[in-house]
Amino acid sequence: MYKTKERVNTLSLFALIFSYSLFPLIKLMIDTIVLRVHKLKEKYEYLVKSLEYLTEKDKAVIKYNTESIFKSDVGTYQYFADTSNIRFISVRNSVYNASSHYNLCYHANYERDYIEFNFSIPKFLYGTNVFQFTDHSEINIPHIWNKLENFLNKFLNQLFPMVPSYEDIEVNRLDMCLNQVFNSKDDALKFLSHQKTIKVKNARSERNRYSSYGSTAIQQVSQRYSFKVYHKGTEFKKNDYKELCKHNPKGYDLDKLRDFADRVLRYELTFRKGQFNYLYKQHIINDQNTMVNHNLMRLQSSKMKANREFIQNDLENKTFSFNLSSPFDDPKADYRTLTNCFSFTFDFDLFSKCYDFFIDRVNALQLSKKLSVNEIYEKLQEFSDKKKALKGRPIDLSTNVVIATLSQYVDLAELKGVIPKTTFYRYRNTLKDVGIPQYGIEDIHPPALDFAEYFFNLGKYHQEFN
């Protein structure tokens, strides 16, 4: 289940700074985050009161959820004697951020005992997520992780007179995004239409294809995560552009912003708690250089029944939350504290695994410029001659030319089940060895997945932001 070790190697701030060069440059931005502060009734009702001072009380929306289980907290429910129903109060409201015209929504859910903040970080900072949560064009994973940590620390300190314990603050959802900038709106939409034909990686049925989500978007939805690609310009004009026309505190050139958004395809993956659990249990719990592995080793080596049950049953079967801090961070944490704790830390290790998962799906949707039959033939002929010289036998040139040409127009995965499995993989591997890309597209040079075009167009604003 997890590996033992003689000692724990924790990553110091010094080591993290000097490890920057070990990580490749990334093309990531962070958009929406959902934070939940738990133990609302026990410890944090003052948070709701402090938020009320920052907003107009008459805008609050009070909701009631019908239940039949009696609760003792008379301040958070209404009891109806004729039906014996209990209706619990759920308060929704928003705090206005004048610097970006953005309303920060919060939800005080007394029944489930938390207060939730669901917001887009770029919209909170800049008023629109056409702008990206970045400093410059050359960033890597530790850099963006530190930027996120610093933002959350500043956000919580500005919002509340007293910051809640980080052990009570859950990262319930995180959206990772990437903007791909094309030469024109037509190119972006044409690229998107071709992406609709690509089969989802590891999909087991036709139902797992990308489905249309409106006329300018496609999406794939699972229980643990959602992934979608959409035309940013269409979404921007429908939402942010209208609001910025009413109030533009940062003085954006809205026509330029709208024209830039028209050239953008947005890739967006929503990580939910289930996906956090999957990645953490698959990749991090077994890492002997993590504190959580150290504490699980301690539990396993003890002889207490509760500890064994936690390892054998709870760890595998229960869904954990991921908070800004956790008792599993403490190398000497009390056993009872650990076995009654169903939260791990949302840390750099998990964040980097989320990035790997996200960028893998983005790369699977990249298209190359379509090759002509003559270009395909020349590549295969050269490969065949080399193979004949090395092994004394050329490839089946005519059949491979047909397969390679077909690959420029359709996903070769369509051939699975039509031709023998071994034959399919032989042809596919030949195309890979030759270097013939699949999913060809005409008349468009696919743009790079980097920040160069973004900063060329919008860099002047980041000089003011940063």
Protein Blocks (a to p, Z undefined) as FASTA:
>chain_A
ZZcdfbdcdddfklmmmmmmmpccdfbdcfbdcdddehklmmmmmmmmmmmmmpcfklpc
cdddddfbdcfblklcccdfklopacddddddddddfknopacdddddfknopacddddf
klmmnopakbccdfblbdcfklmmmmmmmmmmmmmmmmpmbdcdfklpccfbdcdddddd
dfbfklmmmmmmmmmmpccehiabfklpccdehjkbccdddfkbccddddfklmmmmmmm
mmmmmocfkopafklmmmmmmmpccddddddfklmmmmmmmmmmmpmkbfklmmmmmmmm
pmbfklmmmmmmmmmmpccdddfbdfklpmkbcfklmmmpccdcddfklmmmmmmmmmmm
mmmmpccddddfklmmmmmmmmmmmmmmmnopacdfklmmmmmmmmmmmcfklmgokacf
klmmmmmmmmmmnopaehiaehiacddddfklmmmmmmmmmmmmZZ
